[in-house]
Amino acid sequence: MNLLAVLRIALKALRVNKLRSGLTMLGMIIGVAAVIAMIAIGAGAQERVREQIKNLGSNLILVLPGSTTQSGVRLGAGAAQTLTEDDASAIAREVEGVVVAAPALRGTGQVVAGNANWSTAFFGTTNDYLVARDWGLASGRAFEDAEISGAGKVALIGQTTAQQLFGDADPIDQVIRVRKVPLTVIGVLARKGQNALGQDQDDIILMPISTARNRVLGQAQGRLRRIGSISVKVADGVDMKQVEERMRDLLRQRQRVQPGAEDPFTIRNLTELLQAQEASSRVLTLLLAAVASVSLLVGGIGIMNILLVSVTERTREIGLRMAVGARARDILQQFLVEAITLSMIGGLAGIVLGVAASIAIGQFANWNIDITPQAVALAAGFAAGVGVFFGFYPARKASKLLPIEALRYE
């Protein structure tokens, strides 16, 4: 008996009890849909983390000042200004594997442009900050060396700040006032989006570090060239743990820290933190898919139960087929095809439902989803495998019936 004839007989047998066949397929439909939806949600979460890593800047290490103690009270990290521009220069010059080390001073304040004003954060830094953060320019130019060394009254602004201050107008060559200091906008930063904490990275102003220190912040320790952080970019393929240890040893040596004493600074491997978050989301995706696949197993058990009932109901038909020449493998093939047909029809319907459910979740829950062909193929293949696995026992039971006993069955 050829496969086409077997498939035709299987479809005819399934049409005899449409309601029963439909209810049997329901388990496969729900199972496949759940697997696709869960994988799409999990993959969307992983993609979101990868975007955050990209927006943050690849291979990025952040060095922050340490804590300090006043009147017995320990203040938080960054309370003590223990880092200088010379520390940043030493890291870039002496630590192998470091591409750039960008010093930065941070402040907040009201920014005014014409009749518009906006409260935002501003950073005094160098062009190395753009390299460390993989941050390009949407328009305009970066700082010139003379502007960095001579406290030039220039600034780069983020997309959000530009929109709030200038709307749709071109901000290049416009003047903004940061803490009453006039600065000329020479460039607009490319869009970065939100970081891992949900903060808008485009709501920012960059200015030369000498401008921030001498003109805007007016720090009394300007002679010491204190800074608030150092953004370090590590070359691709370099062990970031080793670079981190070299930086720690260098800074402890420069700041004359005694052996066993606490570091007067904090080193944070931001890329490593986000990669750990990505690994966690990947494990969560596998867990969700595993939980969803349980419903596929339940659907397979349903298929086996229905086929066992079908074998019992069609015992005389099986005996008659064998009596007129059907072989045991023909009976086995027929019931296997019925099981696979139930699984595949349910699987196809589940794929449609799963894709629709994923899109709906993405739209209504404002969640990133990523429907991959691999996930669809995995769900469909698993559905077919369930059909073969759970359909084999009823099919084998039918093929082992003796024709005489089957014909006598009532």
C-alpha positions as YAML, in Angstrom:
chain: A
units: angstrom
residues:
- id: 1
  name: MET
  ca: [0.00, 0.00, 0.00]
- id: 2
  name: ASN
  ca: [1.53, 3.31, -1.03]
- id: 3
  name: LEU
  ca: [1.87, 6.28, 1.28]
- id: 4
  name: LEU
  ca: [-0.74, 8.37, -0.55]
- id: 5
  name: ALA
  ca: [-3.38, 5.68, -0.12]
- id: 6
  name: VAL
  ca: [-2.49, 5.34, 3.57]
- id: 7
  name: LEU
  ca: [-2.78, 9.11, 4.04]
- id: 8
  name: ARG
  ca: [-6.18, 9.13, 2.32]
- id: 9
  name: ILE
  ca: [-7.46, 6.35, 4.58]
- id: 10
  name: ALA
  ca: [-6.07, 8.15, 7.66]
- id: 11
  name: LEU
  ca: [-7.81, 11.42, 6.77]
- id: 12
  name: LYS
  ca: [-11.07, 9.56, 6.13]
- id: 13
  name: ALA
  ca: [-10.82, 7.88, 9.55]
- id: 14
  name: LEU
  ca: [-10.21, 11.22, 11.21]
- id: 15
  name: ARG
  ca: [-13.18, 12.82, 9.46]
- id: 16
  name: VAL
  ca: [-15.53, 10.15, 10.80]
- id: 17
  name: ASN
  ca: [-15.16, 11.61, 14.31]
- id: 18
  name: LYS
  ca: [-14.44, 15.27, 13.66]
- id: 19
  name: LEU
  ca: [-15.19, 16.49, 17.19]
- id: 20
  name: ARG
  ca: [-13.02, 13.82, 18.78]
- id: 21
  name: SER
  ca: [-10.18, 14.52, 16.36]
- id: 22
  name: GLY
  ca: [-10.47, 18.25, 16.97]
- id: 23
  name: LEU
  ca: [-10.34, 17.86, 20.76]
- id: 24
  name: THR
  ca: [-7.35, 15.52, 20.40]
- id: 25
  name: MET
  ca: [-5.49, 18.09, 18.31]
- id: 26
  name: LEU
  ca: [-6.27, 20.84, 20.82]
- id: 27
  name: GLY
  ca: [-3.50, 19.66, 23.11]
- id: 28
  name: MET
  ca: [-0.97, 19.87, 20.26]
- id: 29
  name: ILE
  ca: [-2.28, 23.29, 19.19]
- id: 30
  name: ILE
  ca: [-1.91, 24.75, 22.67]
- id: 31
  name: GLY
  ca: [1.46, 23.09, 23.20]
- id: 32
  name: VAL
  ca: [3.04, 24.31, 19.95]
- id: 33
  name: ALA
  ca: [1.59, 27.79, 20.41]
- id: 34
  name: ALA
  ca: [2.93, 27.97, 23.98]
- id: 35
  name: VAL
  ca: [6.42, 26.86, 22.92]
- id: 36
  name: ILE
  ca: [6.61, 29.42, 20.11]
- id: 37
  name: ALA
  ca: [5.27, 32.25, 22.28]
- id: 38
  name: MET
  ca: [7.62, 31.48, 25.19]
- id: 39
  name: ILE
  ca: [10.69, 31.22, 22.95]
- id: 40
  name: ALA
  ca: [9.72, 34.46, 21.17]
- id: 41
  name: ILE
  ca: [9.34, 36.31, 24.48]
- id: 42
  name: GLY
  ca: [12.61, 34.93, 25.84]
- id: 43
  name: ALA
  ca: [14.50, 35.67, 22.62]
- id: 44
  name: GLY
  ca: [13.11, 39.19, 22.68]
- id: 45
  name: ALA
  ca: [14.47, 39.64, 26.20]
- id: 46
  name: GLN
  ca: [17.90, 38.42, 25.08]
- id: 47
  name: GLU
  ca: [17.85, 40.79, 22.10]
- id: 48
  name: ARG
  ca: [16.98, 43.66, 24.41]
- id: 49
  name: VAL
  ca: [19.99, 42.86, 26.61]
- id: 50
  name: ARG
  ca: [22.24, 42.68, 23.55]
- id: 51
  name: GLU
  ca: [20.99, 46.11, 22.47]
- id: 52
  name: GLN
  ca: [21.78, 47.46, 25.92]
- id: 53
  name: ILE
  ca: [25.31, 46.04, 25.69]
- id: 54
  name: LYS
  ca: [25.71, 47.66, 22.27]
- id: 55
  name: ASN
  ca: [24.32, 50.99, 23.47]
- id: 56
  name: LEU
  ca: [26.44, 50.92, 26.59]
- id: 57
  name: GLY
  ca: [29.63, 50.34, 24.62]
- id: 58
  name: SER
  ca: [31.45, 47.08, 24.04]
- id: 59
  name: ASN
  ca: [34.19, 45.94, 26.45]
- id: 60
  name: LEU
  ca: [33.54, 48.82, 28.86]
- id: 61
  name: ILE
  ca: [34.96, 49.10, 32.38]
- id: 62
  name: LEU
  ca: [33.99, 51.97, 34.67]
- id: 63
  name: VAL
  ca: [36.30, 53.25, 37.42]
- id: 64
  name: LEU
  ca: [34.65, 55.28, 40.19]
- id: 65
  name: PRO
  ca: [36.05, 57.04, 43.26]
- id: 66
  name: GLY
  ca: [35.83, 55.15, 46.54]
- id: 67
  name: SER
  ca: [33.93, 55.89, 49.73]
- id: 68
  name: THR
  ca: [35.01, 58.09, 52.62]
- id: 69
  name: THR
  ca: [34.27, 58.31, 56.32]
- id: 70
  name: GLN
  ca: [33.20, 61.50, 58.09]
- id: 71
  name: SER
  ca: [32.67, 61.57, 61.88]
- id: 72
  name: GLY
  ca: [32.38, 57.79, 61.93]
- id: 73
  name: VAL
  ca: [29.80, 57.72, 59.13]
- id: 74
  name: ARG
  ca: [30.78, 55.80, 55.99]
- id: 75
  name: LEU
  ca: [29.55, 57.49, 52.86]
- id: 76
  name: GLY
  ca: [28.75, 55.69, 49.63]
- id: 77
  name: ALA
  ca: [30.94, 54.95, 46.62]
- id: 78
  name: GLY
  ca: [32.02, 58.10, 44.81]
- id: 79
  name: ALA
  ca: [31.90, 60.24, 47.94]
- id: 80
  name: ALA
  ca: [35.68, 60.63, 47.98]
- id: 81
  name: GLN
  ca: [37.32, 62.28, 45.00]
- id: 82
  name: THR
  ca: [40.29, 59.94, 44.69]
- id: 83
  name: LEU
  ca: [40.71, 59.86, 40.90]
- id: 84
  name: THR
  ca: [42.49, 62.38, 38.68]
- id: 85
  name: GLU
  ca: [43.00, 62.96, 34.99]
- id: 86
  name: ASP
  ca: [46.54, 61.68, 35.42]
- id: 87
  name: ASP
  ca: [45.13, 58.34, 36.59]
- id: 88
  name: ALA
  ca: [43.14, 58.08, 33.36]
- id: 89
  name: SER
  ca: [46.24, 58.94, 31.32]
- id: 90
  name: ALA
  ca: [48.28, 56.33, 33.20]
- id: 91
  name: ILE
  ca: [45.68, 53.63, 32.58]
- id: 92
  name: ALA
  ca: [45.63, 54.38, 28.84]
- id: 93
  name: ARG
  ca: [49.41, 54.49, 28.68]
- id: 94
  name: GLU
  ca: [50.51, 51.66, 30.97]
- id: 95
  name: VAL
  ca: [47.77, 49.02, 31.05]
- id: 96
  name: GLU
  ca: [48.10, 46.58, 28.18]
- id: 97
  name: GLY
  ca: [44.87, 45.94, 26.27]
- id: 98
  name: VAL
  ca: [43.28, 49.34, 27.01]
- id: 99
  name: VAL
  ca: [42.17, 51.27, 23.92]
- id: 100
  name: VAL
  ca: [41.15, 54.51, 25.65]
- id: 101
  name: ALA
  ca: [40.55, 55.73, 29.20]
- id: 102
  name: ALA
  ca: [38.23, 58.73, 29.23]
- id: 103
  name: PRO
  ca: [38.05, 60.92, 32.37]
- id: 104
  name: ALA
  ca: [34.72, 62.54, 33.19]
- id: 105
  name: LEU
  ca: [33.19, 65.08, 35.56]
- id: 106
  name: ARG
  ca: [29.43, 64.94, 36.07]
- id: 107
  name: GLY
  ca: [26.98, 67.63, 37.02]
- id: 108
  name: THR
  ca: [23.31, 68.49, 36.68]
- id: 109
  name: GLY
  ca: [21.56, 71.77, 36.13]
- id: 110
  name: GLN
  ca: [19.09, 73.83, 34.20]
- id: 111
  name: VAL
  ca: [19.95, 74.40, 30.54]
- id: 112
  name: VAL
  ca: [18.50, 77.38, 28.71]
- id: 113
  name: ALA
  ca: [18.26, 77.97, 24.96]
- id: 114
  name: GLY
  ca: [16.28, 81.04, 23.93]
- id: 115
  name: ASN
  ca: [12.88, 80.77, 25.58]
- id: 116
  name: ALA
  ca: [13.21, 77.04, 26.25]
- id: 117
  name: ASN
  ca: [14.80, 75.42, 29.28]
- id: 118
  name: TRP
  ca: [15.44, 71.83, 30.36]
- id: 119
  name: SER
  ca: [17.00, 70.14, 33.40]
- id: 120
  name: THR
  ca: [19.58, 67.55, 32.40]
- id: 121
  name: ALA
  ca: [22.93, 65.98, 33.25]
- id: 122
  name: PHE
  ca: [26.16, 67.22, 31.73]
- id: 123
  name: PHE
  ca: [29.59, 65.62, 31.52]
- id: 124
  name: GLY
  ca: [32.96, 67.25, 31.17]
- id: 125
  name: THR
  ca: [35.12, 64.80, 29.24]
- id: 126
  name: THR
  ca: [37.27, 64.27, 26.14]
- id: 127
  name: ASN
  ca: [36.71, 62.74, 22.73]
- id: 128
  name: ASP
  ca: [37.88, 59.42, 24.18]
- id: 129
  name: TYR
  ca: [34.52, 59.23, 25.94]
- id: 130
  name: LEU
  ca: [32.82, 58.82, 22.56]
- id: 131
  name: VAL
  ca: [35.26, 56.05, 21.65]
- id: 132
  name: ALA
  ca: [34.77, 54.25, 24.98]
- id: 133
  name: ARG
  ca: [31.00, 54.35, 24.64]
- id: 134
  name: ASP
  ca: [30.93, 53.57, 20.90]
- id: 135
  name: TRP
  ca: [28.99, 56.81, 20.50]
- id: 136
  name: GLY
  ca: [28.94, 58.48, 17.12]
- id: 137
  name: LEU
  ca: [27.67, 61.89, 16.01]
- id: 138
  name: ALA
  ca: [24.41, 62.41, 14.15]
- id: 139
  name: SER
  ca: [25.64, 65.80, 12.97]
- id: 140
  name: GLY
  ca: [28.35, 68.34, 13.63]
- id: 141
  name: ARG
  ca: [31.87, 67.62, 14.88]
- id: 142
  name: ALA
  ca: [33.76, 66.48, 17.98]
- id: 143
  name: PHE
  ca: [35.93, 68.64, 20.25]
- id: 144
  name: GLU
  ca: [39.20, 70.07, 18.98]
- id: 145
  name: ASP
  ca: [42.39, 69.69, 21.04]
- id: 146
  name: ALA
  ca: [42.52, 73.43, 21.69]
- id: 147
  name: GLU
  ca: [38.95, 73.39, 23.01]
- id: 148
  name: ILE
  ca: [39.74, 70.52, 25.41]
- id: 149
  name: SER
  ca: [42.92, 72.08, 26.76]
- id: 150
  name: GLY
  ca: [41.70, 75.69, 26.72]
- id: 151
  name: ALA
  ca: [38.22, 75.33, 28.29]
- id: 152
  name: GLY
  ca: [36.45, 76.07, 25.04]
- id: 153
  name: LYS
  ca: [32.82, 77.14, 25.33]
- id: 154
  name: VAL
  ca: [31.45, 74.33, 23.15]
- id: 155
  name: ALA
  ca: [29.12, 71.38, 23.74]
- id: 156
  name: LEU
  ca: [27.73, 68.18, 22.24]
- id: 157
  name: ILE
  ca: [24.10, 67.44, 23.07]
- id: 158
  name: GLY
  ca: [22.01, 64.29, 23.03]
- id: 159
  name: GLN
  ca: [18.92, 63.72, 20.92]
- id: 160
  name: THR
  ca: [16.47, 64.16, 23.80]
- id: 161
  name: THR
  ca: [18.11, 67.39, 24.96]
- id: 162
  name: ALA
  ca: [18.13, 68.72, 21.40]
- id: 163
  name: GLN
  ca: [14.42, 67.94, 21.00]
- id: 164
  name: GLN
  ca: [13.49, 69.60, 24.29]
- id: 165
  name: LEU
  ca: [15.51, 72.76, 23.65]
- id: 166
  name: PHE
  ca: [15.19, 73.24, 19.89]
- id: 167
  name: GLY
  ca: [12.32, 71.04, 18.71]
- id: 168
  name: ASP
  ca: [12.74, 70.31, 15.01]
- id: 169
  name: ALA
  ca: [15.22, 73.16, 14.45]
- id: 170
  name: ASP
  ca: [18.89, 72.47, 13.76]
- id: 171
  name: PRO
  ca: [20.82, 72.96, 17.03]
- id: 172
  name: ILE
  ca: [24.25, 73.24, 15.38]
- id: 173
  name: ASP
  ca: [25.88, 76.63, 16.10]
- id: 174
  name: GLN
  ca: [23.08, 77.52, 18.52]
- id: 175
  name: VAL
  ca: [23.98, 78.83, 21.98]
- id: 176
  name: ILE
  ca: [22.85, 77.16, 25.20]
- id: 177
  name: ARG
  ca: [23.50, 78.32, 28.77]
- id: 178
  name: VAL
  ca: [24.53, 75.71, 31.33]
- id: 179
  name: ARG
  ca: [24.52, 77.21, 34.83]
- id: 180
  name: LYS
  ca: [24.59, 80.63, 33.13]
- id: 181
  name: VAL
  ca: [27.70, 79.72, 31.09]
- id: 182
  name: PRO
  ca: [27.08, 80.16, 27.34]
- id: 183
  name: LEU
  ca: [28.18, 77.20, 25.20]
- id: 184
  name: THR
  ca: [27.94, 76.80, 21.42]
- id: 185
  name: VAL
  ca: [26.49, 73.51, 20.19]
- id: 186
  name: ILE
  ca: [29.00, 71.99, 17.76]
- id: 187
  name: GLY
  ca: [27.49, 68.49, 17.44]
- id: 188
  name: VAL
  ca: [24.49, 66.27, 18.11]
- id: 189
  name: LEU
  ca: [25.11, 62.77, 19.45]
- id: 190
  name: ALA
  ca: [23.68, 59.71, 17.74]
- id: 191
  name: ARG
  ca: [20.68, 58.13, 19.44]
- id: 192
  name: LYS
  ca: [21.48, 55.65, 22.21]
- id: 193
  name: GLY
  ca: [18.13, 54.86, 23.83]
- id: 194
  name: GLN
  ca: [17.64, 53.62, 27.37]
- id: 195
  name: ASN
  ca: [20.26, 51.85, 29.44]
- id: 196
  name: ALA
  ca: [19.79, 48.74, 31.59]
- id: 197
  name: LEU
  ca: [18.22, 50.84, 34.37]
- id: 198
  name: GLY
  ca: [15.71, 52.49, 32.04]
- id: 199
  name: GLN
  ca: [17.49, 55.86, 32.04]
- id: 200
  name: ASP
  ca: [17.46, 57.95, 28.86]
- id: 201
  name: GLN
  ca: [21.06, 58.06, 27.64]
- id: 202
  name: ASP
  ca: [20.16, 60.73, 25.05]
- id: 203
  name: ASP
  ca: [19.27, 63.25, 27.75]
- id: 204
  name: ILE
  ca: [22.83, 64.53, 28.11]
- id: 205
  name: ILE
  ca: [25.28, 67.33, 27.36]
- id: 206
  name: LEU
  ca: [29.00, 66.79, 26.82]
- id: 207
  name: MET
  ca: [31.56, 69.56, 27.14]
- id: 208
  name: PRO
  ca: [35.37, 69.69, 27.38]
- id: 209
  name: ILE
  ca: [36.51, 68.55, 30.81]
- id: 210
  name: SER
  ca: [38.43, 71.79, 31.38]
- id: 211
  name: THR
  ca: [35.25, 73.76, 30.60]
- id: 212
  name: ALA
  ca: [33.23, 71.78, 33.13]
- id: 213
  name: ARG
  ca: [35.89, 72.18, 35.83]
- id: 214
  name: ASN
  ca: [36.91, 75.81, 35.35]
- id: 215
  name: ARG
  ca: [33.79, 77.48, 34.00]
- id: 216
  name: VAL
  ca: [30.67, 75.47, 34.89]
- id: 217
  name: LEU
  ca: [31.39, 73.56, 38.10]
- id: 218
  name: GLY
  ca: [34.09, 75.93, 39.39]
- id: 219
  name: GLN
  ca: [35.75, 73.31, 41.57]
- id: 220
  name: ALA
  ca: [38.12, 74.54, 44.23]
- id: 221
  name: GLN
  ca: [40.38, 71.51, 43.61]
- id: 222
  name: GLY
  ca: [40.91, 72.41, 39.97]
- id: 223
  name: ARG
  ca: [44.67, 72.34, 40.43]
- id: 224
  name: LEU
  ca: [44.49, 68.64, 41.37]
- id: 225
  name: ARG
  ca: [42.36, 67.85, 38.32]
- id: 226
  name: ARG
  ca: [39.96, 65.61, 40.25]
- id: 227
  name: ILE
  ca: [37.44, 63.62, 38.19]
- id: 228
  name: GLY
  ca: [34.27, 61.68, 38.92]
- id: 229
  name: SER
  ca: [34.83, 58.58, 36.76]
- id: 230
  name: ILE
  ca: [37.00, 56.92, 34.13]
- id: 231
  name: SER
  ca: [35.42, 55.04, 31.20]
- id: 232
  name: VAL
  ca: [37.86, 52.40, 29.94]
- id: 233
  name: LYS
  ca: [37.44, 50.61, 26.62]
- id: 234
  name: VAL
  ca: [39.27, 47.28, 26.31]
- id: 235
  name: ALA
  ca: [40.44, 45.90, 22.97]
- id: 236
  name: ASP
  ca: [38.52, 42.99, 21.45]
- id: 237
  name: GLY
  ca: [39.87, 39.56, 22.33]
- id: 238
  name: VAL
  ca: [41.60, 40.75, 25.50]
- id: 239
  name: ASP
  ca: [40.76, 39.13, 28.84]
- id: 240
  name: MET
  ca: [38.85, 41.85, 30.67]
- id: 241
  name: LYS
  ca: [39.50, 40.22, 34.05]
- id: 242
  name: GLN
  ca: [43.25, 40.58, 33.52]
- id: 243
  name: VAL
  ca: [42.86, 44.21, 32.43]
- id: 244
  name: GLU
  ca: [40.75, 44.86, 35.51]
- id: 245
  name: GLU
  ca: [43.44, 43.43, 37.79]
- id: 246
  name: ARG
  ca: [46.19, 45.43, 36.05]
- id: 247
  name: MET
  ca: [44.16, 48.62, 36.48]
- id: 248
  name: ARG
  ca: [43.60, 47.85, 40.15]
- id: 249
  name: ASP
  ca: [47.32, 47.24, 40.76]
- id: 250
  name: LEU
  ca: [48.26, 50.44, 38.90]
- id: 251
  name: LEU
  ca: [45.77, 52.63, 40.76]
- id: 252
  name: ARG
  ca: [46.73, 51.17, 44.15]
- id: 253
  name: GLN
  ca: [50.38, 51.90, 43.34]
- id: 254
  name: ARG
  ca: [49.64, 55.45, 42.17]
- id: 255
  name: GLN
  ca: [47.54, 56.20, 45.25]
- id: 256
  name: ARG
  ca: [50.04, 54.54, 47.61]
- id: 257
  name: VAL
  ca: [47.55, 52.11, 49.12]
- id: 258
  name: GLN
  ca: [49.09, 49.85, 51.78]
- id: 259
  name: PRO
  ca: [48.88, 46.04, 51.28]
- id: 260
  name: GLY
  ca: [45.66, 44.69, 52.74]
- id: 261
  name: ALA
  ca: [44.00, 48.11, 52.80]
- id: 262
  name: GLU
  ca: [40.68, 48.72, 51.07]
- id: 263
  name: ASP
  ca: [40.72, 50.11, 47.53]
- id: 264
  name: PRO
  ca: [39.94, 53.86, 47.47]
- id: 265
  name: PHE
  ca: [38.14, 53.32, 44.19]
- id: 266
  name: THR
  ca: [35.61, 50.97, 42.59]
- id: 267
  name: ILE
  ca: [36.02, 49.10, 39.30]
- id: 268
  name: ARG
  ca: [32.87, 47.89, 37.55]
- id: 269
  name: ASN
  ca: [32.91, 45.64, 34.51]
- id: 270
  name: LEU
  ca: [29.62, 46.81, 32.99]
- id: 271
  name: THR
  ca: [29.82, 44.51, 29.96]
- id: 272
  name: GLU
  ca: [30.25, 41.51, 32.24]
- id: 273
  name: LEU
  ca: [27.19, 42.49, 34.26]
- id: 274
  name: LEU
  ca: [25.03, 42.75, 31.15]
- id: 275
  name: GLN
  ca: [26.41, 39.49, 29.78]
- id: 276
  name: ALA
  ca: [25.43, 37.81, 33.04]
- id: 277
  name: GLN
  ca: [21.96, 39.29, 32.60]
- id: 278
  name: GLU
  ca: [21.86, 37.89, 29.04]
- id: 279
  name: ALA
  ca: [22.85, 34.45, 30.33]
- id: 280
  name: SER
  ca: [20.08, 34.63, 32.93]
- id: 281
  name: SER
  ca: [17.51, 35.55, 30.28]
- id: 282
  name: ARG
  ca: [18.74, 32.66, 28.11]
- id: 283
  name: VAL
  ca: [18.22, 30.22, 31.00]
- id: 284
  name: LEU
  ca: [14.78, 31.72, 31.60]
- id: 285
  name: THR
  ca: [13.93, 31.20, 27.92]
- id: 286
  name: LEU
  ca: [14.90, 27.54, 28.11]
- id: 287
  name: LEU
  ca: [12.88, 27.16, 31.31]
- id: 288
  name: LEU
  ca: [9.80, 28.73, 29.73]
- id: 289
  name: ALA
  ca: [10.15, 26.52, 26.65]
- id: 290
  name: ALA
  ca: [10.53, 23.43, 28.85]
- id: 291
  name: VAL
  ca: [7.40, 24.30, 30.82]
- id: 292
  name: ALA
  ca: [5.48, 24.95, 27.61]
- id: 293
  name: SER
  ca: [6.65, 21.64, 26.12]
- id: 294
  name: VAL
  ca: [4.85, 19.80, 28.93]
- id: 295
  name: SER
  ca: [1.58, 20.66, 27.19]
- id: 296
  name: LEU
  ca: [2.97, 18.98, 24.05]
- id: 297
  name: LEU
  ca: [3.52, 15.81, 26.04]
- id: 298
  name: VAL
  ca: [-0.03, 16.05, 27.38]
- id: 299
  name: GLY
  ca: [-1.25, 16.41, 23.80]
- id: 300
  name: GLY
  ca: [0.77, 13.33, 22.81]
- id: 301
  name: ILE
  ca: [-0.81, 11.31, 25.58]
- id: 302
  name: GLY
  ca: [-4.20, 12.42, 24.30]
- id: 303
  name: ILE
  ca: [-3.29, 11.18, 20.81]
- id: 304
  name: MET
  ca: [-2.24, 7.80, 22.20]
- id: 305
  name: ASN
  ca: [-5.47, 7.44, 24.17]
- id: 306
  name: ILE
  ca: [-7.63, 8.26, 21.17]
- id: 307
  name: LEU
  ca: [-5.72, 5.86, 18.92]
- id: 308
  name: LEU
  ca: [-6.09, 3.07, 21.48]
- id: 309
  name: VAL
  ca: [-9.82, 3.69, 21.49]
- id: 310
  name: SER
  ca: [-9.78, 3.76, 17.68]
- id: 311
  name: VAL
  ca: [-7.94, 0.42, 17.55]
- id: 312
  name: THR
  ca: [-10.56, -1.11, 19.80]
- id: 313
  name: GLU
  ca: [-13.44, 0.32, 17.75]
- id: 314
  name: ARG
  ca: [-11.92, -0.80, 14.44]
- id: 315
  name: THR
  ca: [-10.80, -4.27, 15.49]
- id: 316
  name: ARG
  ca: [-13.12, -6.02, 13.02]
- id: 317
  name: GLU
  ca: [-12.02, -3.63, 10.25]
- id: 318
  name: ILE
  ca: [-8.39, -4.48, 11.01]
- id: 319
  name: GLY
  ca: [-9.15, -8.19, 10.90]
- id: 320
  name: LEU
  ca: [-10.96, -7.79, 7.60]
- id: 321
  name: ARG
  ca: [-8.03, -5.88, 6.07]
- id: 322
  name: MET
  ca: [-5.61, -8.58, 7.18]
- id: 323
  name: ALA
  ca: [-7.91, -11.30, 5.84]
- id: 324
  name: VAL
  ca: [-7.87, -9.77, 2.36]
- id: 325
  name: GLY
  ca: [-4.08, -9.45, 2.28]
- id: 326
  name: ALA
  ca: [-2.99, -6.45, 4.35]
- id: 327
  name: ARG
  ca: [0.30, -7.04, 6.14]
- id: 328
  name: ALA
  ca: [1.13, -6.15, 9.70]
- id: 329
  name: ARG
  ca: [3.39, -3.32, 8.56]
- id: 330
  name: ASP
  ca: [0.51, -1.87, 6.48]
- id: 331
  name: ILE
  ca: [-1.65, -1.68, 9.63]
- id: 332
  name: LEU
  ca: [1.28, -0.24, 11.59]
- id: 333
  name: GLN
  ca: [1.87, 2.35, 8.90]
- id: 334
  name: GLN
  ca: [-1.80, 3.31, 8.75]
- id: 335
  name: PHE
  ca: [-2.12, 4.10, 12.45]
- id: 336
  name: LEU
  ca: [1.25, 5.83, 12.57]
- id: 337
  name: VAL
  ca: [0.15, 8.08, 9.70]
- id: 338
  name: GLU
  ca: [-3.06, 8.88, 11.59]
- id: 339
  name: ALA
  ca: [-1.06, 9.86, 14.69]
- id: 340
  name: ILE
  ca: [1.40, 11.99, 12.70]
- id: 341
  name: THR
  ca: [-1.47, 13.62, 10.77]
- id: 342
  name: LEU
  ca: [-3.19, 14.58, 14.03]
- id: 343
  name: SER
  ca: [0.10, 15.99, 15.36]
- id: 344
  name: MET
  ca: [1.04, 17.92, 12.22]
- id: 345
  name: ILE
  ca: [-2.41, 19.47, 11.69]
- id: 346
  name: GLY
  ca: [-2.42, 20.49, 15.34]
- id: 347
  name: GLY
  ca: [1.16, 21.70, 14.98]
- id: 348
  name: LEU
  ca: [0.37, 23.90, 11.97]
- id: 349
  name: ALA
  ca: [-2.63, 25.40, 13.74]
- id: 350
  name: GLY
  ca: [-0.44, 25.90, 16.84]
- id: 351
  name: ILE
  ca: [2.20, 27.73, 14.79]
- id: 352
  name: VAL
  ca: [-0.41, 30.20, 13.53]
- id: 353
  name: LEU
  ca: [-1.79, 30.67, 17.04]
- id: 354
  name: GLY
  ca: [1.70, 30.98, 18.57]
- id: 355
  name: VAL
  ca: [2.81, 33.64, 16.10]
- id: 356
  name: ALA
  ca: [-0.42, 35.59, 16.60]
- id: 357
  name: ALA
  ca: [-0.14, 35.32, 20.38]
- id: 358
  name: SER
  ca: [3.50, 36.49, 20.31]
- id: 359
  name: ILE
  ca: [2.64, 39.53, 18.22]
- id: 360
  name: ALA
  ca: [-0.31, 40.35, 20.48]
- id: 361
  name: ILE
  ca: [1.85, 40.09, 23.62]
- id: 362
  name: GLY
  ca: [4.48, 42.32, 22.01]
- id: 363
  name: GLN
  ca: [1.94, 45.00, 21.14]
- id: 364
  name: PHE
  ca: [-0.23, 45.04, 24.25]
- id: 365
  name: ALA
  ca: [2.51, 44.43, 26.84]
- id: 366
  name: ASN
  ca: [5.07, 46.63, 25.02]
- id: 367
  name: TRP
  ca: [7.54, 43.73, 25.14]
- id: 368
  name: ASN
  ca: [10.24, 42.87, 22.63]
- id: 369
  name: ILE
  ca: [9.59, 39.60, 20.80]
- id: 370
  name: ASP
  ca: [11.76, 37.69, 18.36]
- id: 371
  name: ILE
  ca: [10.00, 34.98, 16.32]
- id: 372
  name: THR
  ca: [12.76, 32.95, 14.70]
- id: 373
  name: PRO
  ca: [12.38, 30.27, 12.00]
- id: 374
  name: GLN
  ca: [14.39, 27.97, 14.26]
- id: 375
  name: ALA
  ca: [11.75, 28.22, 16.99]
- id: 376
  name: VAL
  ca: [8.94, 27.48, 14.53]
- id: 377
  name: ALA
  ca: [10.86, 24.54, 13.07]
- id: 378
  name: LEU
  ca: [11.63, 23.22, 16.56]
- id: 379
  name: ALA
  ca: [7.98, 23.33, 17.59]
- id: 380
  name: ALA
  ca: [6.83, 21.65, 14.36]
- id: 381
  name: GLY
  ca: [9.51, 18.96, 14.60]
- id: 382
  name: PHE
  ca: [8.67, 18.31, 18.23]
- id: 383
  name: ALA
  ca: [5.01, 17.96, 17.32]
- id: 384
  name: ALA
  ca: [5.81, 15.38, 14.63]
- id: 385
  name: GLY
  ca: [8.10, 13.54, 17.05]
- id: 386
  name: VAL
  ca: [5.35, 13.42, 19.66]
- id: 387
  name: GLY
  ca: [3.00, 11.94, 17.06]
- id: 388
  name: VAL
  ca: [5.46, 9.18, 16.17]
- id: 389
  name: PHE
  ca: [6.39, 8.45, 19.79]
- id: 390
  name: PHE
  ca: [2.88, 8.27, 21.22]
- id: 391
  name: GLY
  ca: [1.33, 6.77, 18.10]
- id: 392
  name: PHE
  ca: [3.76, 3.85, 17.85]
- id: 393
  name: TYR
  ca: [2.28, 1.76, 20.70]
- id: 394
  name: PRO
  ca: [-1.36, 1.85, 19.46]
- id: 395
  name: ALA
  ca: [-0.14, 1.22, 15.88]
- id: 396
  name: ARG
  ca: [1.97, -1.74, 16.98]
- id: 397
  name: LYS
  ca: [-0.91, -3.11, 19.03]
- id: 398
  name: ALA
  ca: [-3.15, -2.95, 15.95]
- id: 399
  name: SER
  ca: [-0.54, -4.63, 13.74]
- id: 400
  name: LYS
  ca: [-0.17, -7.55, 16.21]
- id: 401
  name: LEU
  ca: [-3.87, -8.49, 16.10]
- id: 402
  name: LEU
  ca: [-4.63, -11.95, 14.74]
- id: 403
  name: PRO
  ca: [-7.09, -11.83, 11.81]
- id: 404
  name: ILE
  ca: [-9.33, -14.62, 13.17]
- id: 405
  name: GLU
  ca: [-9.61, -13.11, 16.65]
- id: 406
  name: ALA
  ca: [-10.14, -9.65, 15.18]
- id: 407
  name: LEU
  ca: [-13.01, -10.85, 12.98]
- id: 408
  name: ARG
  ca: [-14.67, -12.49, 15.99]
- id: 409
  name: TYR
  ca: [-14.43, -9.30, 18.08]
- id: 410
  name: GLU
  ca: [-17.78, -7.70, 18.94]
...
